[in-house]
Amino acid sequence: RGITLLIITSSPGGAYSNWFCSIFNADLALSVTMTAFSTILSIGMLPLNVLIYSRISFGSDVVNSLDWTSLGISLVVVVTAITLGLFISK
């Protein structure tokens, strides 16, 4: 199924944006800030985007068969690991 591709394309990005800004002397601080905000917003927007786009593309049968609990647990684990890493590094 195409759900995996849907989840990947709904995920936030920005690493390449920061790299291009660094190469071309653009506003790197702005790029990093926008990447941080999009990552924070993705906690709620990723499941919402997957829900909306999968209903449009595949119908409610596929949406009901998805394991939303695992998706939520994965997001919590990633956010917790990043948060702990930030606090430990200080």
KOLGU-4560 file (N, C-alpha, C; in nm, 3 decimals, padded with zeros to 5 digits):
<recs>
<n_xx: 00.083 n_yy: -00.119 n_zz: 00.000 ca_xx: 00.000 ca_yy: 00.000 ca_zz: 00.000 c_xx: 00.087 c_yy: 00.125 c_zz: 00.000 mol: A seq: 1 type: ARG>
<n_xx: 00.027 n_yy: 00.238 n_zz: -00.024 ca_xx: 00.101 ca_yy: 00.362 ca_zz: -00.032 c_xx: 00.101 c_yy: 00.442 c_zz: 00.098 mol: A seq: 2 type: GLY>
<n_xx: 00.058 n_yy: 00.380 n_zz: 00.208 ca_xx: 00.051 ca_yy: 00.452 ca_zz: 00.335 c_xx: 00.190 c_yy: 00.493 c_zz: 00.383 mol: A seq: 3 type: ILE>
<n_xx: 00.289 n_yy: 00.407 n_zz: 00.361 ca_xx: 00.425 ca_yy: 00.440 ca_zz: 00.405 c_xx: 00.476 c_yy: 00.565 c_zz: 00.334 mol: A seq: 4 type: THR>
<n_xx: 00.455 n_yy: 00.574 n_zz: 00.205 ca_xx: 00.496 ca_yy: 00.693 ca_zz: 00.130 c_xx: 00.419 c_yy: 00.815 c_zz: 00.178 mol: A seq: 5 type: LEU>
<n_xx: 00.293 n_yy: 00.798 n_zz: 00.211 ca_xx: 00.211 ca_yy: 00.907 ca_zz: 00.263 c_xx: 00.266 c_yy: 00.959 c_zz: 00.395 mol: A seq: 6 type: LEU>
<n_xx: 00.307 n_yy: 00.869 n_zz: 00.483 ca_xx: 00.363 ca_yy: 00.910 ca_zz: 00.612 c_xx: 00.497 c_yy: 00.980 c_zz: 00.593 mol: A seq: 7 type: ILE>
<n_xx: 00.580 n_yy: 00.929 n_zz: 00.504 ca_xx: 00.712 ca_yy: 00.991 ca_zz: 00.480 c_xx: 00.697 c_yy: 01.132 c_zz: 00.423 mol: A seq: 8 type: ILE>
<n_xx: 00.604 n_yy: 01.147 n_zz: 00.328 ca_xx: 00.588 ca_yy: 01.280 ca_zz: 00.268 c_xx: 00.517 c_yy: 01.378 c_zz: 00.361 mol: A seq: 9 type: THR>
<n_xx: 00.448 n_yy: 01.327 n_zz: 00.462 ca_xx: 00.384 ca_yy: 01.416 ca_zz: 00.561 c_xx: 00.480 c_yy: 01.456 c_zz: 00.673 mol: A seq: 10 type: SER>
<n_xx: 00.593 n_yy: 01.390 n_zz: 00.679 ca_xx: 00.691 ca_yy: 01.419 ca_zz: 00.785 c_xx: 00.764 c_yy: 01.550 c_zz: 00.757 mol: A seq: 11 type: SER>
<n_xx: 00.803 n_yy: 01.619 n_zz: 00.864 ca_xx: 00.873 ca_yy: 01.746 ca_zz: 00.843 c_xx: 01.014 c_yy: 01.723 c_zz: 00.791 mol: A seq: 12 type: PRO>
<n_xx: 01.064 n_yy: 01.820 n_zz: 00.720 ca_xx: 01.200 ca_yy: 01.813 ca_zz: 00.670 c_xx: 01.271 c_yy: 01.943 c_zz: 00.703 mol: A seq: 13 type: GLY>
<n_xx: 01.386 n_yy: 01.961 n_zz: 00.650 ca_xx: 01.455 ca_yy: 02.087 ca_zz: 00.673 c_xx: 01.605 c_yy: 02.075 c_zz: 00.679 mol: A seq: 14 type: GLY>
<n_xx: 01.656 n_yy: 01.954 n_zz: 00.688 ca_xx: 01.801 ca_yy: 01.939 ca_zz: 00.697 c_xx: 01.868 c_yy: 01.990 c_zz: 00.570 mol: A seq: 15 type: ALA>
<n_xx: 01.811 n_yy: 01.959 n_zz: 00.455 ca_xx: 01.869 ca_yy: 02.009 ca_zz: 00.331 c_xx: 01.853 c_yy: 02.160 c_zz: 00.319 mol: A seq: 16 type: TYR>
<n_xx: 01.745 n_yy: 02.213 n_zz: 00.370 ca_xx: 01.725 ca_yy: 02.358 ca_zz: 00.369 c_xx: 01.836 c_yy: 02.427 c_zz: 00.447 mol: A seq: 17 type: SER>
<n_xx: 01.867 n_yy: 02.374 n_zz: 00.565 ca_xx: 01.974 ca_yy: 02.433 ca_zz: 00.646 c_xx: 02.108 c_yy: 02.421 c_zz: 00.575 mol: A seq: 18 type: ASN>
<n_xx: 02.131 n_yy: 02.311 n_zz: 00.509 ca_xx: 02.257 ca_yy: 02.290 ca_zz: 00.437 c_xx: 02.269 c_yy: 02.387 c_zz: 00.320 mol: A seq: 19 type: TRP>
<n_xx: 02.159 n_yy: 02.404 n_zz: 00.243 ca_xx: 02.162 ca_yy: 02.499 ca_zz: 00.131 c_xx: 02.182 c_yy: 02.642 c_zz: 00.181 mol: A seq: 20 type: PHE>
<n_xx: 02.119 n_yy: 02.676 n_zz: 00.293 ca_xx: 02.137 ca_yy: 02.811 ca_zz: 00.348 c_xx: 02.283 c_yy: 02.833 c_zz: 00.387 mol: A seq: 21 type: CYS>
<n_xx: 02.345 n_yy: 02.731 n_zz: 00.443 ca_xx: 02.485 ca_yy: 02.743 ca_zz: 00.482 c_xx: 02.574 c_yy: 02.760 c_zz: 00.360 mol: A seq: 22 type: SER>
<n_xx: 02.548 n_yy: 02.686 n_zz: 00.255 ca_xx: 02.631 ca_yy: 02.694 ca_zz: 00.134 c_xx: 02.617 c_yy: 02.830 c_zz: 00.066 mol: A seq: 23 type: ILE>
<n_xx: 02.494 n_yy: 02.880 n_zz: 00.054 ca_xx: 02.469 ca_yy: 03.002 ca_zz: -00.022 c_xx: 02.461 c_yy: 03.128 c_zz: 00.063 mol: A seq: 24 type: PHE>
<n_xx: 02.509 n_yy: 03.121 n_zz: 00.187 ca_xx: 02.512 ca_yy: 03.235 ca_zz: 00.279 c_xx: 02.376 c_yy: 03.301 c_zz: 00.298 mol: A seq: 25 type: ASN>
<n_xx: 02.272 n_yy: 03.218 n_zz: 00.307 ca_xx: 02.138 ca_yy: 03.271 ca_zz: 00.336 c_xx: 02.123 c_yy: 03.283 c_zz: 00.487 mol: A seq: 26 type: ALA>
<n_xx: 02.005 n_yy: 03.317 n_zz: 00.532 ca_xx: 01.979 ca_yy: 03.337 ca_zz: 00.674 c_xx: 01.965 c_yy: 03.201 c_zz: 00.742 mol: A seq: 27 type: ASP>
<n_xx: 02.076 n_yy: 03.148 n_zz: 00.792 ca_xx: 02.079 ca_yy: 03.015 ca_zz: 00.852 c_xx: 01.998 c_yy: 03.010 c_zz: 00.980 mol: A seq: 28 type: LEU>
<n_xx: 02.002 n_yy: 03.116 n_zz: 01.060 ca_xx: 01.927 ca_yy: 03.119 ca_zz: 01.186 c_xx: 01.777 c_yy: 03.108 c_zz: 01.159 mol: A seq: 29 type: ALA>
<n_xx: 01.729 n_yy: 03.177 n_zz: 01.058 ca_xx: 01.587 ca_yy: 03.169 ca_zz: 01.023 c_xx: 01.552 c_yy: 03.029 c_zz: 00.976 mol: A seq: 30 type: LEU>
<n_xx: 01.637 n_yy: 02.968 n_zz: 00.897 ca_xx: 01.611 ca_yy: 02.833 ca_zz: 00.847 c_xx: 01.605 c_yy: 02.732 c_zz: 00.961 mol: A seq: 31 type: SER>
<n_xx: 01.696 n_yy: 02.742 n_zz: 01.055 ca_xx: 01.698 ca_yy: 02.650 ca_zz: 01.169 c_xx: 01.575 c_yy: 02.672 c_zz: 01.257 mol: A seq: 32 type: VAL>
<n_xx: 01.536 n_yy: 02.797 n_zz: 01.277 ca_xx: 01.418 ca_yy: 02.828 ca_zz: 01.357 c_xx: 01.292 c_yy: 02.773 c_zz: 01.292 mol: A seq: 33 type: THR>
<n_xx: 01.279 n_yy: 02.791 n_zz: 01.162 ca_xx: 01.161 ca_yy: 02.740 ca_zz: 01.092 c_xx: 01.159 c_yy: 02.586 c_zz: 01.093 mol: A seq: 34 type: MET>
<n_xx: 01.274 n_yy: 02.523 n_zz: 01.083 ca_xx: 01.281 ca_yy: 02.378 ca_zz: 01.091 c_xx: 01.238 c_yy: 02.330 c_zz: 01.229 mol: A seq: 35 type: THR>
<n_xx: 01.281 n_yy: 02.401 n_zz: 01.333 ca_xx: 01.242 ca_yy: 02.363 ca_zz: 01.469 c_xx: 01.091 c_yy: 02.376 c_zz: 01.489 mol: A seq: 36 type: ALA>
<n_xx: 01.032 n_yy: 02.486 n_zz: 01.441 ca_xx: 00.888 ca_yy: 02.504 ca_zz: 01.456 c_xx: 00.810 c_yy: 02.400 c_zz: 01.377 mol: A seq: 37 type: PHE>
<n_xx: 00.853 n_yy: 02.369 n_zz: 01.256 ca_xx: 00.781 ca_yy: 02.269 ca_zz: 01.176 c_xx: 00.792 c_yy: 02.131 c_zz: 01.241 mol: A seq: 38 type: SER>
<n_xx: 00.904 n_yy: 02.102 n_zz: 01.306 ca_xx: 00.918 ca_yy: 01.975 ca_zz: 01.375 c_xx: 00.826 c_yy: 01.968 c_zz: 01.496 mol: A seq: 39 type: THR>
<n_xx: 00.815 n_yy: 02.077 n_zz: 01.570 ca_xx: 00.727 ca_yy: 02.080 ca_zz: 01.686 c_xx: 00.581 c_yy: 02.067 c_zz: 01.642 mol: A seq: 40 type: ILE>
<n_xx: 00.543 n_yy: 02.139 n_zz: 01.538 ca_xx: 00.406 ca_yy: 02.132 ca_zz: 01.489 c_xx: 00.371 c_yy: 01.995 c_zz: 01.431 mol: A seq: 41 type: LEU>
<n_xx: 00.472 n_yy: 01.922 n_zz: 01.386 ca_xx: 00.446 ca_yy: 01.792 ca_zz: 01.325 c_xx: 00.393 c_yy: 01.690 c_zz: 01.424 mol: A seq: 42 type: SER>
<n_xx: 00.410 n_yy: 01.714 n_zz: 01.553 ca_xx: 00.359 ca_yy: 01.622 ca_zz: 01.654 c_xx: 00.208 c_yy: 01.604 c_zz: 01.637 mol: A seq: 43 type: ILE>
<n_xx: 00.138 n_yy: 01.712 n_zz: 01.610 ca_xx: -00.005 ca_yy: 01.702 ca_zz: 01.589 c_xx: -00.045 c_yy: 01.696 c_zz: 01.444 mol: A seq: 44 type: GLY>
<n_xx: 00.033 n_yy: 01.760 n_zz: 01.358 ca_xx: -00.006 ca_yy: 01.769 ca_zz: 01.218 c_xx: 00.021 c_yy: 01.640 c_zz: 01.139 mol: A seq: 45 type: MET>
<n_xx: 00.121 n_yy: 01.564 n_zz: 01.176 ca_xx: 00.151 ca_yy: 01.440 ca_zz: 01.104 c_xx: 00.033 c_yy: 01.342 c_zz: 01.110 mol: A seq: 46 type: LEU>
<n_xx: -00.018 n_yy: 01.309 n_zz: 01.229 ca_xx: -00.134 ca_yy: 01.218 ca_zz: 01.230 c_xx: -00.256 c_yy: 01.277 c_zz: 01.160 mol: A seq: 47 type: PRO>
<n_xx: -00.276 n_yy: 01.408 n_zz: 01.172 ca_xx: -00.389 ca_yy: 01.471 ca_zz: 01.106 c_xx: -00.375 c_yy: 01.464 c_zz: 00.954 mol: A seq: 48 type: LEU>
<n_xx: -00.256 n_yy: 01.493 n_zz: 00.902 ca_xx: -00.233 ca_yy: 01.483 ca_zz: 00.758 c_xx: -00.251 c_yy: 01.340 c_zz: 00.707 mol: A seq: 49 type: ASN>
<n_xx: -00.198 n_yy: 01.244 n_zz: 00.780 ca_xx: -00.212 ca_yy: 01.104 ca_zz: 00.739 c_xx: -00.359 c_yy: 01.065 c_zz: 00.738 mol: A seq: 50 type: VAL>
<n_xx: -00.434 n_yy: 01.107 n_zz: 00.839 ca_xx: -00.577 ca_yy: 01.077 ca_zz: 00.845 c_xx: -00.652 c_yy: 01.138 c_zz: 00.727 mol: A seq: 51 type: LEU>
<n_xx: -00.630 n_yy: 01.264 n_zz: 00.701 ca_xx: -00.700 ca_yy: 01.333 ca_zz: 00.592 c_xx: -00.663 c_yy: 01.275 c_zz: 00.457 mol: A seq: 52 type: ILE>
<n_xx: -00.533 n_yy: 01.264 n_zz: 00.429 ca_xx: -00.490 ca_yy: 01.219 ca_zz: 00.297 c_xx: -00.521 c_yy: 01.072 c_zz: 00.273 mol: A seq: 53 type: TYR>
<n_xx: -00.513 n_yy: 00.989 n_zz: 00.376 ca_xx: -00.545 ca_yy: 00.848 ca_zz: 00.355 c_xx: -00.695 c_yy: 00.829 c_zz: 00.332 mol: A seq: 54 type: SER>
<n_xx: -00.778 n_yy: 00.908 n_zz: 00.398 ca_xx: -00.922 ca_yy: 00.899 ca_zz: 00.371 c_xx: -00.954 c_yy: 00.942 c_zz: 00.228 mol: A seq: 55 type: ARG>
<n_xx: -00.888 n_yy: 01.046 n_zz: 00.183 ca_xx: -00.912 ca_yy: 01.093 ca_zz: 00.046 c_xx: -00.861 c_yy: 00.991 c_zz: -00.056 mol: A seq: 56 type: ILE>
<n_xx: -00.742 n_yy: 00.937 n_zz: -00.032 ca_xx: -00.678 ca_yy: 00.849 ca_zz: -00.130 c_xx: -00.729 c_yy: 00.705 c_zz: -00.126 mol: A seq: 57 type: SER>
<n_xx: -00.751 n_yy: 00.652 n_zz: -00.006 ca_xx: -00.776 ca_yy: 00.509 ca_zz: 00.007 c_xx: -00.914 c_yy: 00.474 c_zz: 00.061 mol: A seq: 58 type: PHE>
<n_xx: -00.986 n_yy: 00.567 n_zz: 00.117 ca_xx: -01.117 ca_yy: 00.538 ca_zz: 00.173 c_xx: -01.108 c_yy: 00.502 c_zz: 00.321 mol: A seq: 59 type: GLY>
<n_xx: -01.223 n_yy: 00.491 n_zz: 00.384 ca_xx: -01.227 ca_yy: 00.470 ca_zz: 00.528 c_xx: -01.187 c_yy: 00.328 c_zz: 00.568 mol: A seq: 60 type: SER>
<n_xx: -01.190 n_yy: 00.231 n_zz: 00.475 ca_xx: -01.150 ca_yy: 00.094 ca_zz: 00.508 c_xx: -01.004 c_yy: 00.090 c_zz: 00.554 mol: A seq: 61 type: ASP>
<n_xx: -00.919 n_yy: 00.155 n_zz: 00.478 ca_xx: -00.776 ca_yy: 00.155 ca_zz: 00.509 c_xx: -00.749 c_yy: 00.236 c_zz: 00.635 mol: A seq: 62 type: VAL>
<n_xx: -00.818 n_yy: 00.348 n_zz: 00.651 ca_xx: -00.798 ca_yy: 00.433 ca_zz: 00.769 c_xx: -00.833 c_yy: 00.356 c_zz: 00.896 mol: A seq: 63 type: VAL>
<n_xx: -00.938 n_yy: 00.280 n_zz: 00.893 ca_xx: -00.978 ca_yy: 00.204 ca_zz: 01.011 c_xx: -00.882 c_yy: 00.089 c_zz: 01.040 mol: A seq: 64 type: ASN>
<n_xx: -00.809 n_yy: 00.042 n_zz: 00.940 ca_xx: -00.716 ca_yy: -00.069 ca_zz: 00.961 c_xx: -00.577 c_yy: -00.023 c_zz: 01.007 mol: A seq: 65 type: SER>
<n_xx: -00.551 n_yy: 00.107 n_zz: 01.004 ca_xx: -00.420 ca_yy: 00.157 ca_zz: 01.047 c_xx: -00.406 c_yy: 00.147 c_zz: 01.198 mol: A seq: 66 type: LEU>
<n_xx: -00.283 n_yy: 00.126 n_zz: 01.242 ca_xx: -00.255 ca_yy: 00.116 ca_zz: 01.386 c_xx: -00.216 c_yy: 00.254 c_zz: 01.438 mol: A seq: 67 type: ASP>
<n_xx: -00.316 n_yy: 00.333 n_zz: 01.475 ca_xx: -00.294 ca_yy: 00.470 ca_zz: 01.519 c_xx: -00.220 c_yy: 00.474 c_zz: 01.653 mol: A seq: 68 type: TRP>
<n_xx: -00.238 n_yy: 00.373 n_zz: 01.735 ca_xx: -00.169 ca_yy: 00.368 ca_zz: 01.864 c_xx: -00.018 c_yy: 00.360 c_zz: 01.843 mol: A seq: 69 type: THR>
<n_xx: 00.025 n_yy: 00.275 n_zz: 01.751 ca_xx: 00.169 ca_yy: 00.262 ca_zz: 01.724 c_xx: 00.227 c_yy: 00.392 c_zz: 01.669 mol: A seq: 70 type: SER>
<n_xx: 00.151 n_yy: 00.460 n_zz: 01.584 ca_xx: 00.198 ca_yy: 00.588 ca_zz: 01.530 c_xx: 00.214 c_yy: 00.689 c_zz: 01.643 mol: A seq: 71 type: LEU>
<n_xx: 00.118 n_yy: 00.694 n_zz: 01.734 ca_xx: 00.126 ca_yy: 00.786 ca_zz: 01.848 c_xx: 00.242 c_yy: 00.752 c_zz: 01.940 mol: A seq: 72 type: GLY>
<n_xx: 00.262 n_yy: 00.623 n_zz: 01.968 ca_xx: 00.373 ca_yy: 00.581 ca_zz: 02.053 c_xx: 00.506 c_yy: 00.616 c_zz: 01.988 mol: A seq: 73 type: ILE>
<n_xx: 00.517 n_yy: 00.597 n_zz: 01.858 ca_xx: 00.641 ca_yy: 00.632 ca_zz: 01.787 c_xx: 00.671 c_yy: 00.781 c_zz: 01.798 mol: A seq: 74 type: SER>
<n_xx: 00.569 n_yy: 00.863 n_zz: 01.782 ca_xx: 00.590 ca_yy: 01.007 ca_zz: 01.794 c_xx: 00.633 c_yy: 01.046 c_zz: 01.935 mol: A seq: 75 type: LEU>
<n_xx: 00.570 n_yy: 00.986 n_zz: 02.036 ca_xx: 00.607 ca_yy: 01.017 ca_zz: 02.175 c_xx: 00.750 c_yy: 00.974 c_zz: 02.204 mol: A seq: 76 type: VAL>
<n_xx: 00.790 n_yy: 00.858 n_zz: 02.154 ca_xx: 00.927 ca_yy: 00.810 ca_zz: 02.176 c_xx: 01.029 c_yy: 00.903 c_zz: 02.111 mol: A seq: 77 type: VAL>
<n_xx: 01.003 n_yy: 00.945 n_zz: 01.990 ca_xx: 01.097 ca_yy: 01.034 ca_zz: 01.920 c_xx: 01.107 c_yy: 01.169 c_zz: 01.992 mol: A seq: 78 type: VAL>
<n_xx: 00.993 n_yy: 01.227 n_zz: 02.029 ca_xx: 00.994 ca_yy: 01.357 ca_zz: 02.096 c_xx: 01.063 c_yy: 01.346 c_zz: 02.232 mol: A seq: 79 type: VAL>
<n_xx: 01.036 n_yy: 01.240 n_zz: 02.304 ca_xx: 01.100 ca_yy: 01.221 ca_zz: 02.435 c_xx: 01.252 c_yy: 01.205 c_zz: 02.420 mol: A seq: 80 type: THR>
<n_xx: 01.296 n_yy: 01.128 n_zz: 02.323 ca_xx: 01.440 ca_yy: 01.109 ca_zz: 02.302 c_xx: 01.508 c_yy: 01.240 c_zz: 02.265 mol: A seq: 81 type: ALA>
<n_xx: 01.446 n_yy: 01.318 n_zz: 02.179 ca_xx: 01.505 ca_yy: 01.446 ca_zz: 02.141 c_xx: 01.511 c_yy: 01.541 c_zz: 02.260 mol: A seq: 82 type: ILE>
<n_xx: 01.403 n_yy: 01.545 n_zz: 02.337 ca_xx: 01.398 ca_yy: 01.633 ca_zz: 02.455 c_xx: 01.503 c_yy: 01.593 c_zz: 02.557 mol: A seq: 83 type: THR>
<n_xx: 01.513 n_yy: 01.465 n_zz: 02.586 ca_xx: 01.615 ca_yy: 01.420 ca_zz: 02.680 c_xx: 01.755 c_yy: 01.448 c_zz: 02.630 mol: A seq: 84 type: LEU>
<n_xx: 01.778 n_yy: 01.430 n_zz: 02.502 ca_xx: 01.909 ca_yy: 01.460 ca_zz: 02.445 c_xx: 01.945 c_yy: 01.607 c_zz: 02.459 mol: A seq: 85 type: GLY>
<n_xx: 01.845 n_yy: 01.695 n_zz: 02.440 ca_xx: 01.871 ca_yy: 01.838 ca_zz: 02.456 c_xx: 01.906 c_yy: 01.873 c_zz: 02.600 mol: A seq: 86 type: LEU>
<n_xx: 01.834 n_yy: 01.815 n_zz: 02.695 ca_xx: 01.862 ca_yy: 01.846 ca_zz: 02.835 c_xx: 01.993 c_yy: 01.785 c_zz: 02.883 mol: A seq: 87 type: PHE>
<n_xx: 02.026 n_yy: 01.667 n_zz: 02.835 ca_xx: 02.151 ca_yy: 01.603 ca_zz: 02.875 c_xx: 02.271 c_yy: 01.676 c_zz: 02.818 mol: A seq: 88 type: ILE>
<n_xx: 02.258 n_yy: 01.729 n_zz: 02.698 ca_xx: 02.372 ca_yy: 01.797 ca_zz: 02.633 c_xx: 02.407 c_yy: 01.930 c_zz: 02.700 mol: A seq: 89 type: SER>
<n_xx: 02.317 n_yy: 01.984 n_zz: 02.775 ca_xx: 02.344 ca_yy: 02.112 ca_zz: 02.843 c_xx: 02.418 c_yy: 02.085 c_zz: 02.967 mol: A seq: 90 type: LYS>
</recs>
